[in-house]
Amino acid sequence: MHRQKSAKKQVLGQMTKHGVEFVRLETLDLAGVVRCRVLRRNLLEKVFEDGLNMSTAIFSFTVLEHMVPDPRWGPEDADFYMYPDVESFTVVPYLSKTARMYSWLLDENGKIWEGDPRGHLDSLVAGLSREGHRAQLAFESEGYLMRKAGAGYEPADSSKCFTADGLDIQHGILHEIFDSLIKMGVKTEKATAEYGPGQYEINFSHKSPVRACDDFLTFRQAFRAIARGHGLVGTLMPKPFEALAGSGLHLHLNLVNSRTGKNVFFDKGDRRGIGLSKLGHHFLGGILEHAAALTAIGSPSVNSYRRMRPGTWAPAHVCYGVGNRAVMVRIPKRMAPSMRIEFRAADGTCNPYLLANALLAAGMHGVEEELDPGKSVTEDIGSWSDEKAVRRGYRRLPSDLKEAISALKSDKELMDRVSRPMLEGLVKIKEAEWDDYQCHVSEWERRTYLETF
């Protein structure tokens, strides 16, 4: 309690030091949209004690701001209460006199609200700690800088993959993004001009699961806001152009022993020659076991499945490989204590807290059941025909959002391990988004059919 009071006092001191007048309490809903309320600093001490209410119905909204039919949480349901996470406090450099804190969502009885992905992730991490494990996560995020062109959009530059020109052209905006992230406590490791023109990848340092997800969300907000300030659009949309590279979100994950700090995924004597421990193999087996359902969580938009097609450097099959970038789960080719796995079937439209929660739950299911991940893929599986992949024993990942959501609904083990109410809420949102999409008439359809029939 003394430590919490000290942290609150430190927050108030930082606000005075930096001339902060407004504080935003933020949370990320199941549709992947940041919801927040802003308050003047004089109300903060009361909110520390009582929380700040918000309707639970907001977690039944789709990305189109439509409430889903038969919502899990409707306007008649009780509020949740946003309690500031003082450890997430930061002044926002690109907003005037404004600070931000992420929130713990509690119900009226003071317990984690059933729909809160961040709170459930924190609870799962605490359970791992009791079992002697500490999880470490890091994200790699890809995204485009765009400019509006008439009624559409185009890349902000024509840079090529991995070139110095790509970094030079957008030096000013990239420098501002990095500078803001540093001021907000987000550690980045490198940036790269990616495959698409105007596309960039940012790599973040490993942290505990909640803080790693906080860092990604902080980046996503800064990337979009700073791009806006330069007259551009920063987007993590998975596939904004048919003929250009898609943007993914890769999650690097390992477990260490809570007492010794030893990486429990590493085993120099691994009989398969990978360097992955027995526990690591079983953890990997759990992820592959729940692959289709995990895809619904990591790639939860209609547009996600434009990216995840064979031959696109994005995963399309349930498989893993060592150093292989065509697979769903990649093991970096390094026989060292930094052993980790990289989940590649996600993108920036996901809720990272929910994804981390689901990956850890799936992996630990594999550990408990001693699931075998099978053989690694050593070839470019993206170049195989579906018949060849099936013949070799590799299943296709869902090919669209409807198929992915169906897989999630059918995965009762994962639903229960993560949080059935929360995932049922996600399913309702994504089914509603799919129904909205089904009513859409595209330009391709008009171009193909309108004057032909």
VOGU-3710 file (C-alpha; in Angstrom, 3 decimals, decimal comma):
1> mhrqksakkq> 0,000/0,000/0,000  2,876/2,392/0,873  4,465/1,633/-2,509  1,214/2,452/-4,332  0,836/5,742/-2,445  4,426/6,608/-3,287  3,807/5,908/-6,981  0,701/8,101/-7,002  2,671/10,902/-5,354  5,385/10,530/-7,976
11> vlgqmtkhgv> 2,794/10,762/-10,766  1,372/13,979/-9,338  4,903/15,356/-9,015  5,675/14,559/-12,664  2,481/16,294/-13,733  3,494/19,446/-11,862  7,016/19,298/-13,280  5,816/19,033/-16,882  2,848/21,389/-16,621  0,295/18,652/-17,283
21> efvrletldl> -3,323/19,784/-17,082  -5,120/16,810/-18,656  -4,850/13,068/-18,064  -6,194/10,452/-20,429  -7,209/7,066/-19,017  -7,050/4,603/-21,884  -8,099/1,036/-22,551  -8,118/-1,098/-25,697  -11,441/-2,695/-26,538  -12,045/-6,078/-28,167
31> agvvrcrvlr> -12,370/-4,514/-31,628  -8,852/-3,109/-31,233  -9,953/0,509/-30,769  -8,476/2,687/-28,001  -11,261/3,994/-25,773  -10,475/6,723/-23,258  -11,761/9,450/-21,019  -9,837/12,623/-20,280  -9,967/14,428/-16,951  -8,427/17,493/-15,410
41> rnllekvfed> -5,589/16,864/-13,018  -7,539/18,070/-9,973  -9,843/15,028/-10,303  -7,053/12,468/-10,493  -6,680/11,767/-6,774  -10,392/10,933/-6,534  -10,090/8,623/-9,570  -7,141/6,863/-7,926  -9,527/5,911/-5,133  -12,885/5,445/-6,882
51> glnmstaifs> -12,015/4,726/-10,509  -13,649/6,314/-13,550  -16,793/4,644/-14,860  -17,476/3,684/-18,471  -20,313/1,670/-19,996  -19,446/-1,977/-20,569  -21,500/-1,724/-23,776  -18,543/-0,034/-25,484  -16,920/-3,486/-25,596  -19,798/-4,650/-27,808
61> ftvlehmvpd> -19,016/-2,126/-30,551  -17,500/-3,138/-33,872  -14,761/-1,115/-35,539  -17,598/0,520/-37,531  -19,133/1,775/-34,259  -22,118/-0,541/-34,582  -23,348/-2,366/-31,506  -23,516/-6,076/-32,220  -26,877/-7,905/-32,246  -27,614/-9,627/-28,935
71> prwgpedadf> -24,521/-8,124/-27,291  -22,584/-9,785/-24,501  -22,643/-6,382/-22,763  -25,460/-4,001/-23,601  -26,689/-0,559/-22,497  -28,642/-2,170/-19,673  -25,520/-3,698/-18,082  -23,464/-2,244/-15,244  -20,417/-0,044/-15,823  -16,816/-1,062/-15,381
81> ymypdvesft> -14,419/1,235/-13,560  -11,126/2,427/-15,026  -8,381/2,502/-12,403  -5,140/4,194/-13,472  -2,101/1,938/-13,762  0,413/4,348/-12,251  3,348/2,387/-13,695  2,111/3,234/-17,200  2,072/6,998/-16,577  3,777/9,104/-19,218
91> vvpylsktar> 3,618/12,604/-20,552  2,559/12,518/-24,221  5,160/14,586/-26,130  2,999/15,213/-29,193  -0,048/16,441/-27,225  -0,206/19,734/-25,371  -0,142/19,569/-21,544  -1,400/15,982/-21,619  -0,369/12,763/-19,891  -1,665/9,217/-20,336
101> myswlldeng> -2,161/6,141/-18,200  -3,477/2,751/-19,224  -6,230/1,367/-17,057  -7,156/-1,680/-15,049  -10,848/-2,395/-15,594  -12,646/-3,544/-12,455  -16,270/-4,467/-11,889  -18,469/-3,013/-9,156  -17,101/-5,623/-6,727  -13,493/-4,581/-7,304
111> kiwegdprgh> -12,555/-7,686/-9,334  -11,056/-7,831/-12,828  -13,916/-7,087/-15,192  -14,685/-10,163/-17,297  -14,087/-8,384/-20,621  -10,716/-6,774/-19,829  -7,888/-8,333/-21,917  -5,171/-6,382/-20,099  -6,378/-7,424/-16,666  -6,761/-11,062/-17,697
121> ldslvaglsr> -3,232/-11,062/-19,150  -1,874/-9,704/-15,878  -3,730/-12,451/-13,994  -2,378/-15,173/-16,298  1,176/-13,854/-15,864  0,729/-13,996/-12,087  -0,332/-17,643/-12,442  2,790/-18,421/-14,476  4,890/-16,794/-11,784  3,385/-19,078/-9,147
131> eghraqlafe> 4,476/-22,003/-11,341  8,033/-20,635/-11,442  7,936/-19,064/-14,922  8,401/-15,503/-16,088  7,342/-14,689/-19,640  9,239/-12,259/-21,859  7,680/-10,718/-24,988  8,737/-8,374/-27,757  6,890/-7,164/-30,844  7,992/-6,317/-34,373
141> segylmrkag> 5,490/-4,070/-36,105  5,238/-3,183/-39,788  3,279/-0,244/-41,131  2,980/2,188/-44,022  3,295/5,950/-44,224  0,678/7,127/-46,734  -0,577/10,307/-48,278  -4,088/10,961/-49,518  -4,357/11,045/-53,301  -7,758/12,181/-54,543
151> agyepadssk> -10,321/9,728/-53,193  -7,638/7,164/-52,338  -4,194/6,738/-50,825  -0,644/6,155/-52,035  2,662/5,366/-50,292  4,393/8,471/-48,943  7,590/7,597/-50,832  8,993/5,161/-53,372  11,777/3,703/-51,228  13,075/0,179/-51,733
161> cftadgldiq> 13,526/-2,668/-49,257  16,304/-2,346/-46,653  17,732/0,770/-48,320  19,332/3,810/-46,749  17,169/5,957/-49,032  14,062/4,642/-47,322  15,352/5,831/-43,959  16,713/9,107/-45,363  13,488/10,170/-47,063  11,426/9,858/-43,869
171> hgilheifds> 14,246/10,726/-41,475  12,370/13,631/-39,905  9,160/11,768/-39,098  10,983/8,587/-38,011  13,236/10,626/-35,733  10,209/12,291/-34,150  8,542/8,912/-33,592  11,671/7,455/-31,966  12,218/10,563/-29,857  8,621/10,453/-28,614
181> likmgvktek> 8,854/6,738/-27,816  12,051/7,267/-25,819  10,380/10,046/-23,813  7,430/7,698/-23,175  9,673/4,907/-21,873  9,435/2,629/-24,929  12,701/0,924/-25,840  13,190/0,277/-29,543  16,016/-1,756/-31,017  15,982/-0,976/-34,741
191> ataeygpgqy> 14,015/0,360/-37,675  14,058/-0,830/-41,274  12,712/0,354/-44,591  10,603/-2,667/-45,455  9,541/-4,460/-48,655  6,810/-2,009/-49,650  7,481/1,623/-50,641  6,840/3,805/-47,608  6,657/0,723/-45,385  8,690/0,510/-42,180
201> einfshkspv> 9,335/-2,047/-39,463  10,064/-1,176/-35,834  11,516/-3,710/-33,360  10,928/-3,377/-29,625  12,883/-4,682/-26,638  11,737/-7,675/-24,570  9,647/-6,866/-21,521  7,065/-8,518/-19,283  3,860/-9,343/-21,219  1,692/-6,423/-20,077
211> racddfltfr> 4,492/-3,876/-20,553  5,426/-5,293/-23,975  1,802/-4,902/-25,090  1,713/-1,393/-23,611  4,803/-0,520/-25,663  3,250/-1,750/-28,898  0,039/0,174/-28,249  2,024/3,320/-27,376  3,887/2,965/-30,681  0,662/2,424/-32,640
221> qafraiargh> -0,839/5,603/-31,221  2,348/7,652/-31,718  2,875/6,380/-35,276  -0,614/7,451/-36,321  -0,665/10,757/-34,426  2,784/11,946/-35,534  2,092/10,964/-39,151  -1,109/13,064/-38,955  0,961/15,996/-37,717  3,079/15,732/-40,877
231> glvgtlmpkp> 0,061/15,604/-43,177  0,426/11,841/-43,690  -1,463/8,732/-42,642  0,359/6,128/-40,564  -1,394/2,770/-40,838  -0,883/-0,773/-39,599  -3,652/-2,031/-41,917  -2,542/-5,541/-42,942  -2,993/-5,239/-46,724  -3,668/-1,700/-47,959
241> fealagsglh> -2,708/-2,433/-51,586  -3,262/-5,504/-53,736  0,159/-5,384/-55,404  2,311/-4,295/-52,429  3,600/-6,138/-49,378  1,319/-6,631/-46,402  2,091/-5,445/-42,859  2,389/-8,008/-40,087  2,924/-8,024/-36,344  5,408/-10,608/-35,072
251> lhlnlvnsrt> 5,504/-11,576/-31,418  8,726/-12,981/-29,917  8,200/-15,016/-26,756  10,116/-17,113/-24,261  9,949/-18,232/-20,638  12,647/-17,894/-17,990  12,940/-19,480/-14,583  11,634/-16,957/-12,039  14,309/-17,860/-9,493  17,429/-18,325/-11,623
261> gknvffdkgd> 16,616/-16,181/-14,661  17,585/-19,099/-16,922  15,856/-19,341/-20,297  13,791/-22,534/-20,006  13,233/-22,672/-23,788  16,941/-23,356/-24,384  18,610/-26,755/-24,358  22,028/-27,119/-25,957  21,534/-30,884/-26,103  18,223/-30,807/-27,994
271> rrgiglsklg> 18,106/-34,110/-29,906  16,320/-32,385/-32,807  19,278/-30,051/-33,210  17,245/-26,875/-32,804  18,404/-25,873/-29,332  14,830/-25,876/-28,023  14,165/-27,529/-24,676  11,600/-30,267/-24,059  9,348/-27,679/-22,400  9,868/-25,374/-25,383
281> hhflggileh> 8,867/-28,115/-27,835  5,688/-28,812/-25,868  4,912/-25,081/-25,658  5,320/-24,886/-29,436  3,065/-27,950/-29,779  0,329/-26,116/-27,881  0,498/-23,127/-30,204  0,251/-25,361/-33,272  -2,627/-27,293/-31,680  -4,633/-24,066/-31,321
291> aaaltaigsp> -3,309/-22,420/-34,499  -6,627/-21,726/-36,235  -8,217/-20,146/-33,152  -5,073/-18,102/-32,467  -5,261/-16,751/-35,994  -8,728/-15,364/-35,285  -7,257/-13,461/-32,333  -4,020/-12,342/-33,993  -5,517/-11,559/-37,422  -9,032/-10,402/-36,522
301> svnsyrrmrp> -10,003/-8,238/-39,506  -11,507/-8,997/-42,903  -8,414/-7,408/-44,445  -6,041/-9,661/-42,469  -6,669/-12,556/-44,824  -5,653/-10,560/-47,897  -2,145/-10,742/-46,410  -2,013/-14,332/-45,207  -1,821/-16,118/-48,519  0,748/-18,595/-49,866
311> gtwapahvcy> 3,810/-17,047/-51,463  3,510/-13,689/-49,691  6,086/-14,124/-46,881  3,097/-14,323/-44,555  2,032/-17,648/-43,017  -0,738/-19,669/-44,633  -0,162/-23,102/-43,027  0,047/-24,576/-39,536  3,771/-25,205/-39,228  7,064/-24,091/-37,718
321> gvgnravmvr> 10,615/-23,805/-38,959  14,096/-22,737/-37,949  15,078/-19,418/-39,502  12,242/-19,908/-42,026  10,158/-16,795/-42,720  7,428/-18,653/-44,635  6,081/-20,423/-41,527  3,562/-19,571/-38,833  6,022/-20,006/-35,947  9,670/-19,223/-36,619
331> ipkrmapsmr> 12,552/-20,207/-34,356  15,429/-17,790/-34,933  18,488/-19,768/-36,043  20,660/-19,170/-33,041  21,904/-21,870/-30,655  22,126/-19,573/-27,669  20,464/-18,887/-24,308  18,394/-16,187/-26,022  16,247/-18,952/-27,561  12,695/-17,827/-28,326
341> iefraadgtc> 9,804/-18,498/-30,675  8,303/-15,963/-33,084  4,574/-16,034/-33,826  3,983/-14,559/-37,300  0,222/-14,944/-37,857  -0,802/-11,563/-36,413  -1,163/-7,965/-37,558  -1,733/-4,498/-36,166  -5,531/-4,806/-36,095  -5,337/-7,200/-33,131
351> npyllanall> -5,640/-6,514/-29,426  -2,070/-7,370/-28,287  -3,122/-8,143/-24,704  -5,638/-10,686/-25,942  -3,098/-12,187/-28,355  -0,409/-12,521/-25,669  -2,941/-14,049/-23,292  -4,050/-16,609/-25,888  -0,504/-17,550/-26,952  0,625/-18,115/-23,361
361> aagmhgveee> -2,529/-20,117/-22,571  -2,115/-22,262/-25,704  1,569/-22,831/-25,023  1,021/-23,870/-21,421  -1,717/-26,261/-22,542  0,941/-27,858/-24,745  3,305/-28,104/-21,783  0,673/-29,705/-19,552  -0,360/-32,232/-22,216  3,209/-32,717/-23,554
371> ldpgksvted> 2,064/-31,994/-27,099  4,524/-32,751/-29,913  4,955/-30,044/-32,590  6,140/-32,583/-35,183  8,838/-31,908/-37,744  9,975/-28,442/-38,730  9,533/-27,150/-42,289  12,829/-26,532/-44,077  11,419/-25,404/-47,443  9,401/-22,424/-48,676
381> igswsdekav> 5,983/-23,844/-47,843  4,366/-20,758/-49,373  5,380/-21,981/-52,823  3,665/-25,369/-52,394  0,264/-26,205/-53,797  -2,475/-26,966/-51,258  -2,365/-30,594/-52,394  1,368/-30,833/-51,689  1,002/-29,230/-48,262  -1,803/-31,636/-47,289
391> rrgyrrlpsd> 0,194/-34,567/-48,618  3,096/-33,504/-46,385  0,725/-33,244/-43,411  0,350/-29,466/-43,067  -3,085/-27,876/-42,578  -4,044/-24,531/-44,092  -4,708/-21,702/-41,704  -8,166/-20,111/-42,043  -8,533/-18,381/-45,404  -10,960/-15,706/-44,211
401> lkeaisalks> -12,315/-14,142/-41,033  -15,477/-16,246/-41,009  -13,465/-19,479/-41,040  -11,123/-18,176/-38,330  -13,973/-17,149/-36,028  -15,624/-20,534/-36,540  -12,358/-22,186/-35,465  -12,200/-20,014/-32,355  -15,785/-20,837/-31,386  -14,988/-24,536/-31,740
411> dkelmdrvsr> -11,829/-24,378/-29,621  -13,456/-24,922/-26,231  -10,122/-25,574/-24,502  -8,667/-22,204/-25,493  -11,936/-20,363/-24,834  -11,965/-21,624/-21,248  -8,262/-21,087/-20,618  -8,283/-17,473/-21,801  -11,749/-16,266/-20,688  -14,949/-17,517/-22,224
421> pmleglvkik> -16,937/-14,279/-21,664  -14,165/-12,197/-23,237  -13,718/-14,447/-26,284  -17,479/-14,787/-26,741  -17,584/-10,994/-26,828  -14,847/-10,986/-29,484  -16,708/-13,580/-31,565  -19,890/-11,497/-31,572  -17,977/-8,417/-32,716  -16,163/-10,219/-35,503
431> eaewddyqch> -19,292/-12,011/-36,713  -21,013/-8,617/-36,945  -18,062/-7,161/-38,867  -18,165/-10,127/-41,254  -21,900/-9,579/-41,829  -21,243/-5,892/-42,587  -18,536/-6,880/-45,052  -20,838/-9,376/-46,788  -23,206/-6,518/-47,643  -20,434/-4,450/-49,254
441> vsewerrtyl> -20,287/-4,170/-53,050  -16,678/-3,668/-54,169  -15,203/-1,853/-57,146  -13,904/-5,223/-58,383  -17,476/-6,547/-58,529  -18,700/-3,522/-60,484  -15,735/-3,705/-62,847  -16,278/-7,433/-63,437  -20,060/-7,719/-63,664  -21,731/-4,379/-64,265
451> etf> -21,283/-4,115/-68,042  -20,929/-7,831/-68,699  -24,425/-8,860/-67,666
//
